[in-house]
Amino acid sequence: AVMLFVAVVLSGTLISIAALLVAEHAGRLFPPRDTGRLLLWAVLENFGIRQYFSLLRAAGYLRMFKGVTAWEKAERKGFADRDAKRQDGAI
């Protein structure tokens, strides 16, 4: 299990760094300081957030297999005050 975790983290880090290098090769997009920050985040993103998104993805698949295919009803708030003023000619 530890070897698999290390392999996943290394492959994720390498993919992120490769994407950054390809973008930098296409043209200087970021100042050197920001490039350093992006390299740091390329490593850090593999601890926590990637696992969280994997859990969300798995939960979504479980909901799909259970037959839940619709989004939940969203309560509309609208722009009633703004629309009322627009009809009165205030805007």
Residue pairs with C-beta under 8 A, 6 or more apart in sequence:
8 46
9 46
9 47
12 45
12 46
12 50
13 42
13 43
13 46
16 41
16 42
16 43
16 45
16 46
17 39
17 42
20 35
20 38
20 39
20 42
23 29
24 30
24 35
30 38
82 91
85 91
